[in-house]
Amino acid sequence: MCQAHAAALSSYSSEGFANTFLGWLNGGAMMLMTSIGHRTGLFDALDGMEPATAATIAQRAGLSERYVREWLGAMVTGGVVHYNPERGVYHLPPEHAALLTRRATPNNLAVTSQWLSVLGGVEDEVVRAFAHGKGVPYSAYGRFHEVMAEESSQTVTAGLEAHILPLVPGLVEKLERGIDVVDIACGMGLAILHLAQRFPRSRFTGVDVSDEAISAGVRRIESLALTNVRLVKADLATYAPEAAYDLVLAFDAIHDQARPDAVLGNVRRMLRTGGLYLMQDIKARTPLEENMNAPLAPFTYTISCMHCMSVSLANGGPGLGAAWGRELALKMLGDAGFNDVRVEELPHDMMNYYYIAPRG
């Protein structure tokens, strides 16, 4: 290859990468502004609103006009909000509102944008962890349980009856008749509380190691006056009541654990003969090269590096990471005694696989 041709290719490649990088920069900025729009209620204020000035929008949202105007600058230049310069008015198109407002749940993409600020809040700790290798503890992540609960309400709670439970023929009927169910690493317990309301003849337990999450869940149980559900604070590596449950659930939880092998072993121990383990976990393959075309691969590895892997390492765990992958998950399930595992995908959830593992 001649020197001139090589230089031309290098220049073209550098220019292309520069444009790609600028796209990332703008995209990251838009995620932060989207998170703010969600948390302040600005998207909800704009939902269905006729074109209006920044002052009118700020008044409706109960916010500072100067801040709202600058936020609108990002939304307009990012293509989210439309702007009429002649009239000085802004408008959120209904097709955008359908993906950015609380009314849009379970399709509210703004919920997911919050992870960028949650992760950014621990950047200093993660940078230090690159040197010492010990990870960053759960306690360092501000708003983690709040954001996780919002995320789960969309991918898990909203999809339980329409998508997730029907993966197992006859499961709904069993829940209606009455069985014993445990949700491990339940967080604030939104999924298990939803099931307890829907299936009053079944008995439900949620288990999590977080005092904050359990306390929030208990308050919700009391407000709903539910009598068929309880929440337990416990380490999943040691929580293993023998043959106590007909159904064990785990939503986006196993790869974070300090002792995932012990947790999976305990899951099988908790199940009665003929019981079922239903595990939702990140949709990824174990070999890196198999994730090259996955639409959310960069996000998956980022949230893994800055949270999933790190919290496991902080507790002395193996740091499986969010992209531990289908192959390793199946191997670990097999090692735990689950030898007949079915893996499913659901159209409403592009982030996860669903592993269906009966206890023989």
Buried (B, 14 or more C-beta within 10 A) or exposed (E): EEEEEEEEEEEEEEEEEEEEEEEEEEEEBBBBBBBBBBBBBBBBBBBEBEBBBBEBBBBBBEBEBEBBBEBBBBBBEBEBBBBEEEEEBBBBEEEBBBEBBBEBEBBBBBBBBBBBBBBBBBEEBBEEBEEEEEBBBBEBBEBBBBBBBBBBBBBBBBBBEEBBBEEBEEBBEBBEEEBBBBBBBBBBBBBBBBBBEBBEEBBBBBBBBBEBBBEBBBEBBEEEEBEBBBBEBBBBBEBBBEEBBBBBBBBBBBBBBBBBBBBBBBBBBBBBEEBBBBBBBBBBBBEEEBBEEBEBBEBBBBBBBBBBBBBBBBBEBBBBBBBBBBEBBBEBBBEBBBEEBEBBEBEEBEBBBBBBBBBE
